[in-house]
Amino acid sequence: MDSEFQTWIETWIQGAGGFWAAISLYVQSMVLPYRLVQIGVALALVGVAWLVALALNSRMEDWIRGREGWKTWQLRWLIRLRRRLPLIAYVVLIWLAVGVFAALYQFPSRRYLLVLIATIASAWLVIRLAAHVVRNRMLRQVVIWGTTIYATLHYLDLSDEAGVLLDSLAIEFGAFHLSVLSILKALVVTGVLFFAARLVSQGSARRIRGNDDISPSVQELMIKTLQVTLFGAAFFIGLKAVGFDLTGLAVLSGAIGVGLGFGLQKVVSNLVSGVIILMDKSVKPGDVISLGETFGWINTLGARYVSVVTRDGKEYLIPNEDLITGQVVNWSHSNDLVRLDLTFGTSYGDDPHKVREIAVKASVGSARVLHDPAPVCHITGFGDFSVDYVLRFWIRDPSAGLTNIRGTVYLALWDAFKENGISIPFPQREVRVLGDKPDMPQAGFRID
């Protein structure tokens, strides 16, 4: 172990020495009078670019605020350009300086350093603008700094020495060689492939969802299958591209899978339940469902849960397993027709034929109540205080709410009964309080 560690230290020192030697040689080549002049010009242009950006910043901000009617993505790019004004100004100024030096001096060596600095600055600008396609802020910063360092080393001709240094920082087990360089390559290649897979999956998802010939459940199943295939292929291709042996990874993943299978039974159950839901089309995005006390419409079907949005704006994440094993009321499974029942009672002194006719007419006055099938009203029994009825009507838009339409029809019944003199009875009790003496007069009162 000591000899292996000593060998590793010697390899690392050798790589670090080569990298440092390359930097020293590069710095020594810069210490020439005509190159010091170029360095001085490049440094002076930093201050000039900062002053130019300071002068243009407020004017550009006012100009952006006045762009009414422009699309959001256009305004965002203008804001990004305004934030990069110092770097943009520096790139423009240093390329102008390259042109001036080219006109003053015939030899390319007299402007070599300015061209190099201008090229690196242009690469930095392009990297910072292009990195905004990465939406995650932390990942975007990693991409910016990683590509910036690589571009700088590449244009300084130090990438080979840096690669040797990073490859010397490695762990070896027999024929297995894992270095910092291979890890960075794996991250870069896999990241690029993941980004490409994300773009392809998003574009394909938009096309699939825009196809009306495919049912929503099949659409979601196709999208999920495509995403798993693309991202899985990106992961394994990325590892294979940088030299990882996937045979050992397969054995390791099999061993890990057996162990995780016992601890992640619920997760696996939800994943399998999600596939079953997508295949049997029992629920789909847009369906109105009731599960326990939760009533709302399905927003999205996820791999592990179903997102249900209620009328009060709450979003419930219901595990897929609950929809498979529990009793779910799907108000719009086969069609959007939903029948609602309202119960009420009237006095025994009111004509039941007239009551039924008035109730039906009152219910059809609501815009959401359908005329076909027509509402009906039936007597359900003779109660202690009233004749009991049930009013049944149909609606086609359960996603718009059930409580509100019930309240609307109840209010219409109230107005119609009041207009036609129909009374709605309520329980009455008479309580008598008896005194201790028989000859005392009996007093009583009524509670209405």
C-alpha positions in Angstrom: 0.0 0.0 0.0 2.9 2.4 0.8 4.5 1.7 -2.5 1.3 2.3 -4.4 0.7 5.5 -2.5 4.2 6.7 -3.2 3.8 5.9 -6.9 0.5 7.9 -6.9 2.3 10.9 -5.3 5.1 10.7 -7.8 2.7 10.6 -10.7 0.7 13.6 -9.3 3.9 15.6 -8.7 5.1 14.8 -12.2 1.8 16.0 -13.7 1.7 19.1 -11.5 5.3 19.9 -12.5 4.5 19.6 -16.2 1.5 21.9 -15.8 3.5 24.5 -13.8 6.4 24.3 -16.3 4.0 25.0 -19.2 2.6 28.0 -17.3 6.0 29.4 -16.5 7.2 29.0 -20.1 4.0 30.8 -21.3 4.5 33.7 -18.8 8.2 34.1 -19.8 7.2 34.4 -23.4 4.9 37.3 -22.4 7.7 39.3 -20.9 8.7 41.1 -24.1 8.4 44.8 -24.8 5.9 44.6 -27.6 3.8 42.1 -25.7 3.8 44.2 -22.5 2.4 47.0 -24.6 -0.5 44.7 -25.7 -1.1 43.7 -22.1 -1.2 47.3 -21.1 -3.7 48.1 -23.8 -5.9 45.1 -22.9 -5.9 46.2 -19.2 -6.7 49.8 -20.1 -9.6 48.7 -22.2 -11.1 47.1 -19.2 -11.7 50.5 -17.5 -12.9 52.0 -20.8 -15.4 49.2 -21.3 -16.7 49.7 -17.7 -17.2 53.4 -18.3 -19.0 52.8 -21.6 -21.3 50.2 -20.0 -22.0 52.6 -17.2 -23.0 55.3 -19.7 -25.2 53.0 -21.8 -26.9 51.0 -18.9 -29.6 53.6 -18.0 -30.4 54.4 -21.6 -30.8 50.8 -22.5 -33.0 50.2 -19.5 -35.3 53.0 -20.5 -35.4 51.7 -24.1 -36.3 48.2 -22.9 -39.1 49.6 -20.7 -40.6 51.3 -23.8 -40.8 48.1 -25.9 -44.5 47.5 -25.4 -46.0 44.6 -27.3 -42.7 42.7 -27.5 -42.8 39.0 -26.5 -41.6 37.9 -23.1 -38.6 35.9 -24.4 -37.4 38.9 -26.5 -37.5 41.2 -23.4 -35.6 38.6 -21.4 -32.8 38.4 -23.9 -32.6 42.2 -24.0 -32.3 42.2 -20.2 -29.5 39.6 -20.4 -27.7 41.7 -22.9 -27.9 44.7 -20.7 -26.4 42.8 -17.8 -23.5 41.8 -20.1 -22.9 45.3 -21.3 -19.3 45.5 -19.7 -18.2 42.3 -21.4 -19.9 43.2 -24.7 -18.2 46.6 -24.7 -14.8 45.1 -23.9 -15.1 42.5 -26.7 -16.0 45.3 -29.2 -13.2 47.6 -28.0 -10.5 45.0 -28.0 -11.4 43.8 -31.5 -11.1 47.4 -32.6 -7.7 47.6 -30.9 -6.7 44.5 -32.9 -7.7 46.2 -36.1 -5.7 49.3 -35.1 -2.6 47.3 -34.3 -3.0 45.4 -37.6 -3.0 48.7 -39.5 0.0 50.0 -37.5 2.2 46.9 -37.5 2.8 44.5 -40.3 4.0 41.5 -38.2 1.2 39.3 -36.6 3.4 39.0 -33.5 2.7 42.6 -32.7 -1.0 41.9 -32.2 -0.8 38.2 -31.2 -1.6 38.8 -27.5 -4.5 41.2 -28.3 -6.0 38.6 -30.7 -5.7 35.9 -28.0 -7.3 38.0 -25.3 -10.1 39.1 -27.7 -10.7 35.5 -28.7 -10.9 34.4 -25.0 -13.2 37.3 -24.1 -15.5 36.5 -27.1 -15.7 32.9 -25.9 -16.6 34.0 -22.4 -19.4 36.2 -23.8 -20.8 33.4 -26.0 -20.7 31.0 -23.0 -22.5 33.3 -20.7 -25.3 34.0 -23.3 -25.7 30.4 -24.4 -25.7 29.1 -20.9 -29.2 30.6 -20.3 -30.8 27.7 -22.1 -30.1 25.8 -18.9 -33.0 26.7 -16.6 -31.6 25.4 -13.3 -29.6 28.3 -11.8 -27.0 26.2 -9.9 -26.5 23.9 -12.9 -26.1 27.0 -15.1 -23.3 28.3 -13.0 -21.5 25.0 -13.1 -21.8 25.0 -16.9 -20.6 28.6 -17.1 -17.5 28.1 -14.9 -16.7 24.7 -16.4 -16.8 25.8 -20.0 -15.1 29.1 -19.2 -12.1 27.3 -17.6 -11.9 24.8 -20.5 -12.1 27.5 -23.2 -9.4 29.5 -21.4 -7.0 26.6 -21.1 -7.7 25.6 -24.7 -6.8 29.0 -26.2 -3.8 29.2 -24.0 -2.6 25.8 -25.2 -2.6 24.4 -21.7 -5.4 21.9 -22.0 -3.1 18.9 -22.6 -1.0 19.7 -19.5 -4.1 20.2 -17.4 -5.5 16.9 -18.7 -2.3 15.1 -17.6 -2.6 16.7 -14.2 -6.2 15.7 -13.7 -5.6 12.2 -15.0 -2.8 11.8 -12.4 -5.4 12.3 -9.6 -6.8 8.8 -9.9 -7.8 5.7 -8.0 -6.8 2.4 -9.4 -8.1 -1.1 -8.5 -6.4 -3.6 -10.8 -7.4 -2.6 -14.3 -9.9 -0.1 -13.1 -8.7 3.5 -13.4 -10.9 6.3 -12.1 -9.4 9.8 -12.4 -10.7 13.3 -11.9 -10.4 13.7 -15.7 -12.6 10.7 -16.5 -15.2 11.9 -13.9 -15.3 15.4 -15.5 -15.6 13.9 -19.0 -18.4 11.7 -17.8 -20.2 14.6 -16.3 -19.8 16.7 -19.4 -20.8 14.0 -21.9 -23.7 12.8 -19.7 -24.9 16.4 -19.1 -24.9 17.2 -22.9 -26.8 14.0 -23.6 -29.3 14.7 -20.8 -29.8 18.2 -22.2 -30.4 16.8 -25.7 -32.7 14.1 -24.3 -34.7 16.8 -22.5 -35.1 18.9 -25.7 -36.2 15.9 -27.7 -38.7 14.7 -25.0 -40.2 18.2 -24.6 -40.6 18.6 -28.4 -42.1 15.1 -28.7 -44.4 15.7 -25.7 -45.8 18.8 -27.4 -46.5 16.9 -30.6 -48.0 13.9 -28.8 -50.3 16.1 -26.7 -51.4 18.0 -29.8 -52.6 14.8 -31.5 -56.3 14.6 -30.8 -56.5 11.1 -32.3 -54.6 9.7 -29.2 -56.5 9.5 -25.9 -55.0 11.5 -22.9 -54.1 8.3 -21.1 -52.2 6.8 -24.0 -50.5 10.2 -24.6 -49.2 10.2 -21.0 -48.0 6.6 -21.3 -46.2 7.4 -24.6 -44.5 10.5 -23.1 -43.4 8.7 -19.9 -42.0 5.7 -21.9 -40.2 8.1 -24.3 -38.7 10.0 -21.3 -37.5 6.9 -19.5 -36.0 5.6 -22.8 -34.2 8.8 -23.7 -32.8 9.6 -20.3 -31.8 6.0 -19.6 -30.0 5.9 -23.0 -28.3 9.2 -22.3 -27.0 7.9 -18.9 -25.6 4.7 -20.2 -24.2 6.1 -23.4 -22.5 8.9 -21.4 -20.8 6.3 -19.2 -19.8 4.2 -22.1 -18.4 7.1 -24.0 -15.8 7.9 -21.4 -14.7 4.3 -21.0 -16.7 3.0 -18.0 -17.2 -0.8 -18.0 -20.9 -1.3 -17.9 -20.6 -5.0 -17.1 -19.5 -4.3 -13.5 -22.1 -1.6 -13.3 -24.8 -4.1 -14.3 -23.7 -6.5 -11.6 -23.5 -3.8 -9.0 -27.0 -2.4 -10.0 -28.5 -5.9 -9.7 -27.1 -6.3 -6.2 -28.3 -2.9 -5.2 -31.7 -3.5 -6.8 -32.3 -6.6 -4.7 -31.6 -4.6 -1.5 -33.6 -1.6 -2.5 -36.5 -3.8 -3.6 -37.4 -4.6 0.0 -37.0 -1.0 1.3 -38.8 0.7 -1.6 -41.9 -1.5 -2.0 -44.3 1.4 -1.8 -42.3 3.4 -4.4 -42.2 0.4 -6.8 -45.9 -0.2 -6.1 -46.7 3.4 -7.0 -44.6 3.2 -10.2 -46.3 0.0 -11.3 -49.7 1.4 -10.4 -49.0 4.5 -12.5 -48.3 2.3 -15.5 -51.5 0.4 -14.9 -53.5 3.6 -14.7 -52.1 4.8 -18.0 -52.8 1.5 -19.7 -56.3 0.8 -18.5 -57.4 4.4 -19.0 -59.4 4.4 -15.7 -58.5 8.0 -15.1 -56.9 10.6 -17.4 -56.0 14.3 -17.2 -59.1 16.5 -17.0 -61.3 13.8 -15.3 -63.3 14.9 -12.2 -62.9 12.4 -9.4 -63.8 11.9 -5.8 -61.5 10.0 -3.5 -62.5 10.0 0.1 -63.1 13.7 1.0 -61.0 14.9 -1.9 -63.1 16.2 -4.9 -61.4 17.8 -7.9 -60.1 17.3 -11.4 -56.9 15.5 -12.4 -54.2 18.0 -13.4 -51.3 15.6 -14.2 -50.5 11.9 -14.1 -47.0 11.4 -12.6 -44.8 8.4 -12.3 -45.5 8.2 -8.5 -48.6 10.2 -7.9 -51.6 11.8 -9.4 -52.1 15.6 -9.1 -55.7 16.5 -8.2 -56.7 20.2 -8.0 -59.8 21.0 -5.9 -62.2 23.9 -6.3 -60.5 25.9 -3.5 -57.2 25.8 -5.4 -55.5 23.1 -3.3 -53.4 20.5 -5.1 -53.4 17.0 -3.7 -50.7 14.6 -4.6 -52.4 11.2 -4.4 -50.2 8.1 -4.6 -51.0 5.9 -7.6 -51.5 2.9 -5.4 -54.5 4.6 -3.7 -56.3 4.9 -7.1 -55.7 1.2 -7.8 -56.7 -0.2 -4.5 -59.3 2.3 -3.2 -62.8 3.2 -4.4 -62.6 6.2 -6.8 -65.6 8.0 -8.2 -64.8 9.2 -11.7 -67.5 11.7 -12.6 -66.4 11.9 -16.2 -65.1 8.4 -17.0 -67.3 7.3 -19.9 -69.1 10.7 -20.4 -69.5 14.1 -18.8 -73.1 13.6 -17.8 -73.6 13.8 -14.1 -76.9 13.5 -12.2 -77.5 15.4 -9.0 -80.2 14.8 -6.4 -81.7 17.5 -4.2 -84.1 16.5 -1.3 -86.7 18.9 0.2 -90.1 18.8 1.8 -93.3 20.9 1.7 -96.3 21.2 3.8 -99.2 18.7 3.7 -101.5 21.5 2.7 -99.7 22.1 -0.6 -100.8 20.3 -3.7 -98.0 17.8 -4.6 -98.7 17.9 -8.3 -98.2 21.7 -8.3 -95.1 21.3 -6.1 -93.5 18.9 -8.6 -94.3 21.1 -11.6 -92.9 24.2 -9.8 -89.7 22.4 -8.8 -89.0 21.2 -12.3 -89.5 24.7 -13.8 -87.3 26.3 -11.2 -84.4 23.8 -11.8 -84.3 24.4 -15.6 -83.9 28.1 -15.0 -80.2 27.5 -14.2 -77.8 27.7 -17.2 -75.9 24.6 -16.2 -79.0 22.3 -15.8 -79.6 20.3 -19.0 -83.0 20.2 -20.6 -82.2 16.8 -22.1 -82.3 14.6 -20.1 -85.0 16.7 -18.4 -85.2 17.2 -14.7 -87.7 15.1 -12.7 -89.3 15.4 -9.3 -90.7 12.5 -7.3 -92.3 12.0 -3.9 -90.2 9.9 -1.7 -92.3 9.6 1.4 -94.6 11.2 4.0 -92.6 12.5 6.9 -93.6 13.6 10.3 -93.8 17.2 9.3 -93.7 17.3 5.5 -94.2 15.6 2.2 -90.7 14.6 1.1 -89.5 15.0 -2.5 -86.3 14.4 -4.5 -85.4 16.6 -7.5 -83.1 15.0 -10.0 -81.3 17.0 -12.8 -78.3 16.5 -15.0 -75.2 18.6 -15.8 -72.4 18.2 -18.2 -69.6 20.2 -16.6 -68.8 18.6 -13.2 -65.3 20.3 -13.3 -67.1 23.6 -12.7 -68.2 22.4 -9.3 -71.1 20.5 -7.7 -71.8 22.5 -4.6 -72.4 25.7 -6.4 -75.0 24.2 -8.8 -76.8 22.6 -5.9 -76.9 26.0 -4.1 -78.1 27.7 -7.3 -81.0 25.2 -7.7 -81.9 25.4 -4.0 -82.1 29.2 -4.3 -84.3 28.9 -7.4 -86.6 26.5 -5.4 -86.8 29.0 -2.5 -87.8 31.8 -4.8 -90.3 29.7 -6.8 -92.0 28.4 -3.6 -92.2 31.8 -2.1 -93.7 33.2 -5.3 -96.4 30.5 -5.4 -97.2 30.3 -1.7 -95.6 26.9 -1.1 -94.4 26.5 2.5 -91.4 24.6 3.7 -92.3 23.2 7.2 -89.9 22.7 10.0 -90.2 20.6 13.2 -92.2 22.1 16.1 -92.3 20.9 19.7 -94.6 21.9 22.6 -93.2 21.8 26.1 -95.5 22.0 29.2 -94.1 22.7 32.7 -96.3 21.2 35.5 -96.3 22.6 39.0 -96.0 20.6 42.2 -99.6 21.3 43.3 -102.5 19.8 41.4 -104.6 23.0 41.7 -102.0 25.2 40.1 -102.8 26.4 36.7 -100.8 24.8 33.9 -98.3 27.0 32.1 -96.9 26.2 28.8 -94.8 27.6 26.0 -93.9 26.7 22.5 -90.5 26.4 20.9 -90.6 27.1 17.2 
